[in-house]
């Protein structure tokens, strides 16, 4: 069996391949060491805020992991889970609609990322108007 040298690394007919070298250009985070990587932030913003019909929460995950975005009312009770899944590092966006809430007022959201390096948590507020 002949291997394509540009795409194939192993064949089922082969046990071991010698002299294989893999490389990558790296992952761009801006961090140069573990201390700097630990200081990266989970960035977020909501637009528009205040909002009438819907608002978009845009967020940047510094690493891959299980992401959760939960909306809370003014009493700290959860009212809506917008995201609860594994996501890749990078930019993401989700939408919150007014019908998911119990009327005009102040709401809070919490973004949690359970990553490989650490657990990241950020909070924000939202104002629903009529």
N, C-alpha and C positions, 0 to 999 in steps of 0.2 A: 504494500500500500504506500502511495506517495503522499506526503504532506505538503500543503501549501505553506511556504515559509512565512507568508505575511499574516495568516490568520489562524492557523492550527498549531497547537502546542503539543498535542499528544494524540496517539491513535489507540484504539482498543487492542490492536495487535502488538503494542509496545508496552513494556513494563516501566522502563526508565529512559528518560532522555537526558543526555549530558549537555553541558555548556549552554543552558537556557538562562537568559538574563531578562528580567522584567523590570521596568522602571515607570515612574509616573512623574509628571511635572509638579505634583503636590496638590494639596488642598488649600485654597486661598481663604485664610481667615484674618490675616494681618498679624497673628500671634507668632512669636518666634520661640516661645518656650511655654512650659506647662503653667507657670504663674500667670502669664499673659492670657493664655487660653482660658483659665479659670476666671479671669476678669472680664471676659466678653459678656455682653448683655443680650438678653432676649428682647429685641426692640419691637414696639407695637405702636399703633395709633388707630383712632376711629374717625371716620369721615362720613357724612357730616356729624357734628356733635355740637349742639343739640340736633335732634332729628325728629321728623314727623312720621314718615312711612318706613324707612329703612336706613340702616347705617352699615358701613363696611368696616370690619376690623382687619387691618393689614398687619402682619407680624413677620418677623425674621427669626428663624430658629438657628442658633449658633452651631448646633449639631443635630444629627438624626436621633429620633427616639419617640416615645409615646407622648403625643401632645393632647392637652385637654384645655378647652375654653368653656367656662361655665359662667352664666349670668346670674347675679344675685339681686334680690330686691333690697330696699332700705333696711330691712330687718335681718339681713344676712342669710335669708332663705334662698336656696337655689331655685331658679324659675325656668332655666333653659340650658341644656348642654348643646353647644354649637359644634364642637369638635371633640372627638374621643377616639383617636386612632394613631397608629404609627405614621410619622411623616419624615421626609428627608430634610436635611439641613437646607436653609435658604428661605426665599420669600414665599409667603402664603397669604390667602385672604379668605374671609368668610363673611356672610351677610346675616344680620339680625333684623327681623321684620317686627313692626309694631304689634302685629297680631300674636306674637309669641310672648308678649308682656301683658301685665294686668292693668294697663292704663298709664297716663302721664305721670312722670316723676323721675326721681334719681335712681339709677341702677348702677351696679358695679360688675366688672368682669375680672376673672382671674385666668391667666394663661399659665399652665404648668407644663414643663417639658421634662420627662424622665429620660435623661440622656445617659450615655456611657460614662461621661466624665463626672457629671453631677446632676442634681435636680434643680432646674431653673424655675423661678416663679416671678411673675410680674402682675401688677394690678392696674386697672384703669376704671374710669367712671363714664357713664353715659347718661344723657338727659333726653327723655322722650317728652315731646311737647304735643299739644293738640292744635 
